[in-house]
Structures are given as structure tokens and as C-alpha cells.
Amino acid sequence: MSLNSDSLRELELAIADRLYLQVASWHLYLGDAGLAKTLAIECAARIDQGSVIAARQSLEAVQVPLGGGSSKLPLARLLPSGQLRDLEEILDELGR
């Protein structure tokens, strides 16, 4: 299943409003962090593998620069565990 531009934008908006990075007790939504589109593109590229695999692999593939880009971490390491489930649900809803 390939996503058209409208579906990709819909996915980006769902991710932007629902998923967040957590640093200490701070939540930074992916839309505000500028990461929603990148994650949406990664998920769209893997959606044929199913929502669970697409979510996990996409979160590992997106590298988040820290400290002005001097180091990077996979997005998966910056999201609370419940956010993985939320991403899987977003991808499931998209497949319907």
C-alpha cells in the first residue's frame, strides 16, 4: 500500500498532534519539534510491513540531533513506551 500526498499529510498531522518526545518531565510534540513529517515519511515507506513493524523500524530510523547536531539518538529512545502503541494505532487507522 502506497500513500498518496493527502494520506501522507493526514498521517503527518496525526503524528504531530499525538506523539511527543519526553525529556525529564517535559513533553515536546513531534509537530513542534519538526519531526512529524520525517516520521510520517519513514512510516509510509514501511506501511506494507504492518503497523507494528513499520512503527518500530521508523522510530529507529529517525535520528534526532542533540546538542546542535554533535550527537544523534534514534527517536525510539526519546519517546515513552506508550507512544509506540499510539503510533501503531495511528498506522492501523490509516490502513482502514
N, C-alpha and C positions, 0 to 999 in steps of 0.2 A: 504494500500500500504506500503510495507516494502522496505527499501532502501538497495541495495547491497553495498559492500565496495567501489566500483568505484563511485556510485552515492553519497554516504556519503562524499567521498573525494572531489568530484565536488562541493557539497554543502559547505563544509568547505572552499574551495578556493574562492568561490563566496562571502561568508560572509567575509572572511579575507581581500579581496580587496575592498569591497564596504561599509562595515559598520564600524563606528568609535564611540568611546566614546568622549564626549565633556566635557572638564573641562576648565572653563573660555573661552578663545579663542583658546585653544589647541585642536587639533584633534588627537586621538590615535586610529589607525586602529586596529580592533579586532585581526587580524593576528599578529600584532606587540605586542599586549597586551597578547597574548597566550590564548585568549578566543574564537577563531573561532571554534575550534574543539568541545569544550564543548557546545556551542550554536548549532552547527550542530547536535550533538547527541540528544540534547533536542528537536530540531525541527523534526528530523527523528522519534522520539518516538511519536510525536503528529500529524504528517502529515495527518493521516487519518481523523482528525477532520476539515480539511480545512486550507487554508493558513492563514486566519485572526486569527482564534483561536490558531493555532499552533504557530504563531509568538508572539502573546500577552502572552500566557502561558509560552512559552520558555524563553522570555525575563524576566519574573518574576521569573522563576525557577533558572536561572543562578545567583548565588551570587558572587559579586565581592569584594574580600578582600581589605580593605583600611587600611592605617597606620600599615603595617606589619601584617595584619590579626586581629588587635584588634577590628575591626568592619567590617560589610559587608553591601552592598547595592545591591538590585536587579539591574541587568543590565538595565532594563527598565528605571530606574531613571537616568541613566548616558548617554543615547542616546537622541539626538534631536528628536523631534516628526516625522520629515520626514524620519528618519531612520527606523521607524516601517513600513512605507509604502514600503520602499526599501526591507525590509526583506520579506514582504508579496509578493512582485513582484518576488523575488528570489525563494520563495517557489512555486508560481504559475508556473514559468518557469520550475521548476523541475518536476511538475506534468504533463507536456505536453508530 
